[in-house]
Amino acid sequence: MEALDLLQWPAMAITLLAAWLVASQRQGRRSLGFWVFLLSNGLWIAWGLQAEAYALIVLQLGLAAMNLRGVHRNADAASVDEAPGRA
């Protein structure tokens, strides 16, 4: 077993953590969740490269694009929540 084969376990754990964070009703946790998802995308891509799992790599690139959208949309939501006169 190659050392990179073991990468799938932390990638899986980080993906689960990210899903838990994104499901939070707290904006800060939700925003952090998208960043954690991006970390998991990178780990899955690294694992996929050594395993020659090209469909997984393409999937992770697509999911990373969606996670970047989530980062952007949550940043917009945070700026609206922090707007003057907003309680």
Backbone bond lengths (Angstrom), bond angles and torsions (degrees), N, CA, C in turn:
res aa  C-N    CA-C-N  psi(-1)  N-CA   C-N-CA  omega(-1)  CA-C   N-CA-C  phi
1 M - - - 1.459 - - 1.526 108.73 -
2 E 1.310 116.23 129.43 1.460 120.99 178.09 1.524 110.08 -78.03
3 A 1.325 115.29 154.98 1.464 120.53 -179.73 1.529 111.43 -59.27
4 L 1.329 116.61 -36.75 1.462 119.26 -179.53 1.526 112.57 -68.72
5 D 1.333 117.59 -20.10 1.464 119.58 175.23 1.519 110.74 -60.85
6 L 1.322 116.53 -33.09 1.464 120.93 -179.77 1.525 112.32 -70.78
7 L 1.326 117.60 -15.15 1.459 122.00 -179.18 1.524 112.59 -62.63
8 Q 1.319 116.88 -24.64 1.465 119.11 -178.47 1.528 111.98 -64.59
9 W 1.331 118.96 -28.25 1.459 120.55 -178.49 1.520 112.75 -72.10
10 P 1.333 119.88 -49.84 1.470 117.13 174.81 1.525 111.93 -65.86
11 A 1.329 117.78 -32.32 1.477 119.77 176.93 1.521 110.27 -61.28
12 M 1.320 116.79 -42.32 1.461 120.97 178.80 1.526 110.99 -64.57
13 A 1.338 116.80 -45.56 1.463 121.03 -178.68 1.533 110.87 -63.86
14 I 1.319 116.78 -41.69 1.462 120.79 179.98 1.525 110.49 -67.96
15 T 1.317 117.58 -36.04 1.466 120.95 176.26 1.524 110.72 -62.72
16 L 1.325 117.11 -43.17 1.471 120.32 178.00 1.521 111.44 -64.15
17 L 1.332 116.93 -42.43 1.463 120.68 176.92 1.526 110.57 -60.16
18 A 1.321 116.54 -44.23 1.468 120.74 -179.80 1.526 110.98 -61.72
19 A 1.317 117.48 -42.69 1.462 120.68 178.95 1.521 110.68 -62.26
20 W 1.324 117.37 -39.85 1.456 121.50 178.60 1.530 110.13 -64.07
21 L 1.336 117.06 -43.33 1.461 121.09 -179.75 1.528 111.61 -66.13
22 V 1.322 117.52 -43.19 1.472 121.27 -178.09 1.529 111.05 -64.85
23 A 1.330 117.38 -28.41 1.464 121.10 179.95 1.533 112.50 -78.40
24 S 1.321 117.51 -5.15 1.455 121.14 -178.21 1.530 111.43 -68.74
25 Q 1.309 115.58 149.57 1.461 120.42 174.81 1.520 111.50 -83.45
26 R 1.324 116.66 -12.74 1.466 121.34 178.05 1.521 109.21 -82.48
27 Q 1.305 115.64 126.64 1.459 121.32 -175.62 1.521 111.64 -59.97
28 G 1.316 118.46 -40.23 1.462 121.60 -178.64 1.520 112.52 -63.69
29 R 1.326 116.17 -43.67 1.464 119.69 177.66 1.517 111.35 -65.99
30 R 1.335 115.03 -40.91 1.469 119.74 179.84 1.530 110.16 -61.77
31 S 1.317 116.05 -43.96 1.465 120.58 179.16 1.529 110.72 -63.24
32 L 1.316 117.05 -44.70 1.465 121.10 176.92 1.529 110.45 -59.50
33 G 1.312 116.73 -37.87 1.463 121.21 -179.76 1.514 113.01 -57.94
34 F 1.330 117.22 -38.63 1.465 119.28 178.58 1.527 111.03 -67.40
35 W 1.335 117.65 -36.44 1.463 120.30 176.22 1.519 110.93 -66.99
36 V 1.341 116.39 -39.71 1.467 119.98 178.14 1.525 109.69 -66.07
37 F 1.344 116.70 -38.52 1.466 119.62 175.38 1.527 110.38 -59.57
38 L 1.332 117.47 -40.60 1.468 119.98 178.80 1.527 111.21 -62.37
39 L 1.332 116.78 -38.03 1.467 120.08 174.60 1.524 110.37 -61.50
40 S 1.341 116.31 -44.40 1.467 118.91 -180.00 1.521 110.93 -65.43
41 N 1.329 117.79 -35.73 1.467 119.94 176.48 1.523 110.56 -59.52
42 G 1.332 116.19 -43.34 1.465 120.28 178.41 1.519 112.32 -63.26
43 L 1.324 116.28 -41.94 1.466 119.38 178.75 1.529 111.30 -64.66
44 W 1.334 116.58 -42.88 1.469 119.52 179.03 1.525 111.49 -64.93
45 I 1.323 116.44 -36.89 1.470 119.44 178.04 1.532 109.64 -65.22
46 A 1.336 117.24 -43.66 1.467 120.40 178.29 1.524 110.52 -60.61
47 W 1.319 117.03 -43.33 1.458 120.47 178.74 1.530 110.17 -66.19
48 G 1.336 116.36 -42.88 1.459 121.00 -179.04 1.518 113.32 -62.52
49 L 1.327 116.37 -34.73 1.467 119.70 179.13 1.518 111.20 -63.70
50 Q 1.327 116.78 -46.27 1.468 118.57 -178.52 1.519 111.59 -72.89
51 A 1.341 117.10 -26.41 1.471 120.62 179.49 1.529 111.85 -90.10
52 E 1.334 115.84 -2.08 1.470 122.12 -176.56 1.527 110.82 54.40
53 A 1.343 114.75 41.43 1.473 122.13 178.98 1.529 107.74 -98.00
54 Y 1.321 115.19 77.92 1.462 120.61 -170.95 1.524 113.26 -69.11
55 A 1.316 118.19 -32.72 1.465 119.94 176.29 1.532 110.01 -64.93
56 L 1.328 117.28 -38.67 1.463 121.32 177.21 1.528 110.49 -63.77
57 I 1.318 116.92 -40.46 1.463 121.04 179.23 1.523 110.32 -62.70
58 V 1.323 116.93 -46.11 1.469 120.60 179.21 1.531 110.10 -63.27
59 L 1.331 116.43 -41.95 1.465 120.43 176.91 1.524 110.39 -58.46
60 Q 1.321 117.56 -46.92 1.459 121.03 -178.05 1.526 111.83 -65.65
61 L 1.316 117.90 -34.31 1.470 120.04 175.28 1.523 110.75 -64.78
62 G 1.338 116.66 -41.73 1.466 120.28 176.87 1.520 111.67 -64.95
63 L 1.319 116.65 -42.84 1.463 120.24 178.38 1.530 111.00 -66.22
64 A 1.327 117.30 -36.43 1.464 120.61 177.15 1.529 110.24 -62.11
65 A 1.331 117.33 -39.96 1.466 120.47 176.85 1.534 110.39 -61.44
66 M 1.327 116.81 -42.39 1.468 120.03 177.88 1.527 111.35 -66.36
67 N 1.328 116.74 -36.65 1.456 119.99 178.61 1.525 111.29 -68.76
68 L 1.325 117.61 -35.92 1.469 120.23 173.92 1.521 110.69 -63.24
69 R 1.317 116.45 -37.39 1.470 120.86 175.11 1.532 109.74 -62.87
70 G 1.327 116.82 -41.45 1.460 121.01 178.04 1.518 111.79 -63.12
71 V 1.335 117.04 -41.38 1.464 120.92 176.55 1.525 109.30 -59.46
72 H 1.319 116.35 -47.37 1.469 121.46 -178.02 1.534 111.31 -63.56
73 R 1.320 117.08 -47.37 1.472 120.71 -178.49 1.529 111.95 -66.22
74 N 1.330 117.75 -35.71 1.452 119.77 177.82 1.513 111.50 -71.80
75 A 1.321 117.68 -32.13 1.457 120.51 175.34 1.530 109.41 -66.01
76 D 1.332 117.33 -39.81 1.456 121.32 176.49 1.520 110.91 -63.56
77 A 1.331 117.29 -42.68 1.465 121.55 179.84 1.522 110.62 -63.85
78 A 1.322 116.76 -38.47 1.460 120.58 179.42 1.516 110.56 -65.70
79 S 1.331 117.87 -39.50 1.465 119.79 -179.69 1.522 110.97 -69.73
80 V 1.321 118.50 -31.35 1.464 121.37 176.06 1.520 109.67 -70.25
81 D 1.319 117.30 -41.92 1.478 121.24 179.22 1.518 112.35 -64.72
82 E 1.347 116.95 -29.13 1.444 120.90 -178.20 1.530 113.00 -92.39
83 A 1.336 117.22 2.10 1.452 121.60 -178.22 1.528 110.27 -61.99
84 P 1.352 117.79 146.38 1.464 121.19 178.95 1.534 110.89 -58.43
85 G 1.321 114.88 142.11 1.457 119.88 178.57 1.521 113.47 83.44
86 R 1.308 116.45 0.03 1.469 121.59 -179.41 1.534 108.44 -97.17
87 A 1.313 118.28 126.70 1.465 120.69 -178.12 1.513 111.31 -100.78
